[in-house]
């Protein structure tokens, strides 16, 4: 099927001074909860760009964060419902949302990479939180590159075979990095953390 749409993602970052308190407006990434039409609260009749997710990857650190047993709760990957748009009358709306979910899953990989970097290099945080800003910038840059590659190869999610290939890559990587899931508050054991996939 020929692509009639282009996916838009808005990435915002916050400094450690800003609050990360989650609200009912936020859809925090969760392996057991997937995006639905209801999570796109702005409705549109646009058939060229019928969907847009406002995705935020952010971090928050405080003075004693360096003593944390992990940094999973310090890095958030979420979609803001009130700033996300959908044309729910599109015949392929389920496919559109599925592709947004795949991008959301991909973003979770890079949120986890940041959580891991913060944990393994927490000694650098004693001097301040510039390190956190630097690695977020690096991981977002890498995410943009990989996301664009996925978009090109899968024809924005319209090539089912190619999209399934990417879904499998993402699923494998998420399984390897479960220690760095936001919900995990246990102490991290780096030795048991599997090596990341080279593509991601």
C-alpha positions as CSV (number, residue, x, y, z in Angstrom):
1,X,0.0,0.0,0.0
2,X,1.4,3.4,-0.9
3,X,2.2,5.6,2.0
4,X,-0.2,8.5,2.4
5,X,1.2,9.9,5.6
6,X,4.3,10.9,7.4
7,X,5.0,10.2,11.1
8,X,5.9,13.1,13.3
9,X,7.6,12.8,16.7
10,X,8.3,15.7,18.9
11,X,11.1,15.2,21.3
12,X,11.5,17.4,24.3
13,X,14.0,17.3,27.1
14,X,13.9,18.7,30.6
15,X,16.7,19.7,33.0
16,X,17.1,18.2,36.4
17,X,15.4,21.3,37.9
18,X,12.1,20.4,36.2
19,X,9.5,18.1,37.7
20,X,8.9,14.6,36.3
21,X,5.6,14.1,38.1
22,X,3.4,12.0,35.8
23,X,-0.2,13.0,35.2
24,X,-3.2,11.3,33.7
25,X,-2.3,13.2,30.5
26,X,0.9,11.1,30.3
27,X,1.2,7.7,28.7
28,X,4.3,6.1,30.2
29,X,5.8,3.3,28.2
30,X,4.7,0.0,29.6
31,X,5.3,-3.4,28.1
32,X,1.8,-4.5,29.2
33,X,-0.1,-1.5,27.8
34,X,-0.2,-0.5,24.2
35,X,-1.4,2.7,22.5
36,X,-5.0,3.1,21.4
37,X,-7.1,5.6,19.5
38,X,-8.2,7.1,22.9
39,X,-4.6,8.0,23.6
40,X,-4.6,10.6,20.8
41,X,-6.8,13.2,22.2
42,X,-6.6,15.8,19.4
43,X,-8.8,14.7,16.5
44,X,-8.1,15.8,12.9
45,X,-9.5,15.3,9.4
46,X,-6.1,15.5,7.8
47,X,-5.5,12.6,5.5
48,X,-1.9,13.5,4.5
49,X,-0.6,13.6,8.1
50,X,-3.3,11.8,10.0
51,X,-1.3,10.9,13.1
52,X,1.3,12.5,15.4
53,X,2.7,11.4,18.7
54,X,4.3,13.9,21.1
55,X,6.9,11.8,22.7
56,X,9.1,13.0,25.6
57,X,12.3,11.4,26.9
58,X,13.4,13.3,30.0
59,X,15.6,12.9,33.0
60,X,15.5,14.2,36.5
61,X,18.3,14.0,39.1
62,X,18.8,15.4,42.5
63,X,21.8,15.8,44.9
64,X,21.7,12.3,46.3
65,X,20.8,10.5,43.1
66,X,24.3,9.3,42.8
67,X,23.6,6.9,45.7
68,X,20.7,5.2,43.8
69,X,20.8,1.4,43.3
70,X,19.5,2.1,39.8
71,X,18.4,5.1,37.7
72,X,15.3,3.5,36.1
73,X,13.0,6.0,37.7
74,X,15.1,8.9,36.8
75,X,14.6,8.6,33.0
76,X,11.1,8.8,31.6
77,X,9.8,7.7,28.1
78,X,6.2,8.9,27.6
79,X,3.7,10.2,25.1
80,X,1.6,13.2,26.0
81,X,-2.0,12.4,25.1
82,X,-3.3,15.9,24.9
83,X,-0.6,16.8,22.4
84,X,-1.0,13.7,20.2
85,X,-3.2,13.8,17.1
86,X,-5.1,11.2,15.1
87,X,-7.6,11.0,12.2
88,X,-9.7,8.2,13.5
89,X,-11.6,8.0,10.3
90,X,-8.6,6.7,8.3
91,X,-9.3,3.1,7.1
92,X,-5.8,2.1,8.3
93,X,-6.0,3.8,11.7
94,X,-5.1,0.5,13.5
95,X,-1.9,0.3,11.3
96,X,-1.1,3.9,12.0
97,X,-1.3,3.4,15.7
98,X,0.7,0.2,15.5
99,X,3.5,2.0,13.8
100,X,3.4,4.8,16.5
101,X,3.7,2.0,19.1
102,X,6.7,0.5,17.3
103,X,8.4,3.9,17.4
104,X,7.5,4.3,21.1
105,X,9.1,0.8,21.7
106,X,12.2,1.9,19.8
107,X,12.4,5.0,22.0
108,X,12.3,2.8,25.1
109,X,15.5,1.1,24.0
110,X,17.3,4.5,24.1
111,X,15.7,5.5,27.4
112,X,17.1,2.2,28.8
113,X,20.5,2.9,27.3
114,X,20.5,6.2,29.2
115,X,19.4,4.5,32.4
116,X,22.3,2.0,32.0
117,X,24.8,4.8,31.2
118,X,23.8,6.7,34.3
119,X,24.2,3.6,36.5
120,X,27.5,2.5,35.1
121,X,29.0,6.1,35.2
122,X,27.3,7.5,38.3
123,X,30.7,8.6,39.7
124,X,30.6,11.3,37.0
125,X,27.5,12.8,38.5
126,X,29.4,13.9,41.6
127,X,30.7,16.8,39.6
128,X,27.3,17.8,38.4
129,X,24.7,16.7,35.9
130,X,26.2,17.8,32.6
131,X,27.0,14.2,31.9
132,X,23.3,13.3,31.9
133,X,22.6,16.1,29.4
134,X,25.4,15.0,27.2
135,X,24.4,11.3,27.0
136,X,20.7,12.2,26.5
137,X,21.8,14.2,23.5
138,X,23.9,11.3,22.2
139,X,21.1,8.7,22.6
140,X,18.5,11.0,21.0
141,X,20.8,11.5,18.1
142,X,21.3,7.8,17.7
143,X,17.5,7.2,18.1
144,X,16.8,9.7,15.3
145,X,19.2,7.9,13.0
146,X,17.8,4.4,13.7
147,X,14.2,5.6,13.6
148,X,14.7,7.2,10.2
149,X,16.4,4.0,8.9
150,X,13.3,2.0,10.2
151,X,11.0,4.5,8.5
152,X,12.8,4.2,5.2
153,X,13.1,0.4,5.2
154,X,9.5,-0.2,6.3
155,X,8.0,2.5,4.1
156,X,6.7,4.2,7.3
157,X,5.2,0.9,8.5
158,X,3.5,0.0,5.3
159,X,5.8,-2.8,4.4
160,X,4.6,-5.4,6.8
161,X,7.5,-7.8,6.3
162,X,10.1,-5.2,6.9
163,X,8.2,-3.8,9.8
164,X,8.0,-7.2,11.4
165,X,11.8,-7.5,11.0
166,X,12.2,-4.3,13.0
167,X,9.6,-5.3,15.6
168,X,11.6,-8.5,16.2
169,X,14.8,-6.5,16.6
170,X,13.2,-4.2,19.1
171,X,11.5,-7.0,21.0
172,X,14.9,-8.8,21.3
173,X,16.6,-5.7,22.6
174,X,13.9,-4.9,25.1
175,X,14.2,-8.5,26.5
176,X,18.0,-8.1,26.8
177,X,17.6,-4.9,28.8
178,X,14.7,-5.7,31.2
179,X,16.9,-4.6,34.1
180,X,16.6,-1.1,32.9
181,X,12.8,-1.0,32.6
182,X,11.2,2.0,34.4
183,X,9.2,-0.4,36.6
184,X,12.3,-2.3,37.9
185,X,13.4,-0.9,41.2
186,X,15.8,-3.7,42.1
187,X,19.5,-3.4,42.3
188,X,21.2,-3.6,38.8
189,X,23.7,-6.4,38.2
190,X,25.7,-5.3,35.2
191,X,27.4,-8.6,34.6
192,X,24.0,-10.2,33.8
193,X,23.1,-7.5,31.3
194,X,23.3,-8.9,27.8
195,X,25.2,-7.2,25.0
196,X,23.0,-4.8,22.9
197,X,22.2,-5.5,19.3
198,X,24.6,-3.7,17.0
199,X,21.8,-2.2,14.9
200,X,20.1,-0.6,17.8
